[in-house]
Amino acid sequence: IPELKLNNQTLRRLLPAVVDNSALPFMRPLIGQVGLECGQASSIGIMFTYEINAKRKVPGNLPVNQYATHFTYNFLNGGSDAGINYFERMQIVKYAGNPNVVDYGGMASGGASGWMNGYNKYYNAMTNRVDGIYSIRTNTLEGLQTLKNWIFDHGDGSQYGGMASFYSQFTSPPSVFPPGTPEAGKHVIHSWGSSPNHAMAIVGYHDSIRWDYNSDGQYTNHLDINGDGLIDVRDWEIGGFKMANTYGSISGWGD
């Protein structure tokens, strides 16, 4: 998968301090995955649905503008509820498209071994495809700026910005932002496990949220707080991304 590269002029431009694309009408209501299809729930159910709706300028709260998770999931799961990587799934969407939930009969009609029937439905699905698939490495300042530019306007001046999908080892938000800081009282995931076993969607960013990793009573991006002799994004305590999980409206894990 080619890495998304933006020119230096784009990376150096001044971006808004906060962007939240989930607040736009193209975002569908949060979904709850029914099995191990987190890769498809995040990348099809949330990201692809938003992206194609933004392109077409249509609302995400209508079933005709929402896209089924299990169409691509069932091509690759061997007929059982087994997690599959969404990189493979994107190849299917690139060449065969993805049906909306009206044609598919719901997000996950037929479960892990369901199969859509009818030529017209497959033909309709072919109108919902992606042109390109890109990766963004976010372990550098340039990578973070690339992702922020993508979220803002796809890095190319588009009227609406984009979303992204990522894998990590999901843990329930262990704490909330402290009083007196931006988004105080809302949940924050400030660390992840080492096994990337769950997919989620990035829907926005916030330059001022903060977490005191080294408990020194201050929030900094310019100190070597992990003691590795380098000052890089692993030392940052200010700024972060907003994500949407695929646990529906279940309370207790986030906002």
Residue, then its C-alpha position, 0 to 999 in steps of 0.5 A: i500500500p503506497e504511503l501518502k506523501l504531501n508536499n512541503q508547502t501543504l505540510r507547513r500550512l496553518l491548520p485549524a486547532v480542532v477538526d471533528n468530521s464526525a459532526l458533519p452530516f455525512m457521518r452515520p450514527l455509531i454502529g455496534q459490530v456483531g462479531l469479529e468484523c471490527g476491521q470492516a465495521s471501522s473502515i466500511g461502516i464508519m470511514f468508507t461510509y463517511e468518505i463516499n457520502a462526503k464526496r456525494k454530499v448526501p446524509g449518513n443517517l439514511p440506510v441508502n447511504q450506509y454500507a454493509t460490513h459483511f459483504t467484504y468480510n464474508f469474502l475473506n473469513g472462510g465462512s465463519d466469524a474470523g477477523i480479517n485484515y481490512f487491507e485485503r478488504m479495500q482491494i475488494v472495494k476498489y474492484a468490486g465495490n460495496p453494497n449499501v445496507v438496503d441492497y444487502g439487507g442490513m449491515a450483517s445480513g446472514g451473519a458470517s456466512g451470508w451471501m448477497n444474491g442478485y445481479n442488480k445488487y452486485y451492479n449497484a455495489m460496483t458504483n460504490r468503489v474507492d480510487g486509491i488506498y494509502s497508508i500514513r506512518t504516524n511515528t514522525l512529525e511529518g506523519l502526524q501533519t500528513l494525517k492532520n492534513w488528510i483529516f482537514d481537507h485530504g491535503d488537497g484543498s477538498q471542501y471536506g476532510g477525511m477519516a482514517s482507520f487504524y489497528s491497536q490493542f484496544t483498552s477501555p478508556p482508563s481515565v478522563f481529561p483533568p479539570g482545567t484542560p480542554e475536553a475536561g471530563k471526557h474519556v481519554i485513551h492515553s496508552w495501548g497494548s502491544s498486540p494490534n487486535h482491534a480496528m477503530a476509526i480516526v474522525g478528527y483531531h484536537d491540538s490542545i488536549r493534554w495528558d501528563y505522562n511523566s507526572d511533573g505537573q506540566y504539559t510539554n512537547h519539548l522535553d525528553i520525558n521518556g529518557d531515550g535521548l531524543i525529543d520526538v512525538r513519543d514525548w508529546e503530552i499535548g494534542g491528540f486524535k478523536m476516534a470512533n469505536t464500533y461498540g454502538s452506544i454501549s456506555g462505559w468505554g468512551d464518549 
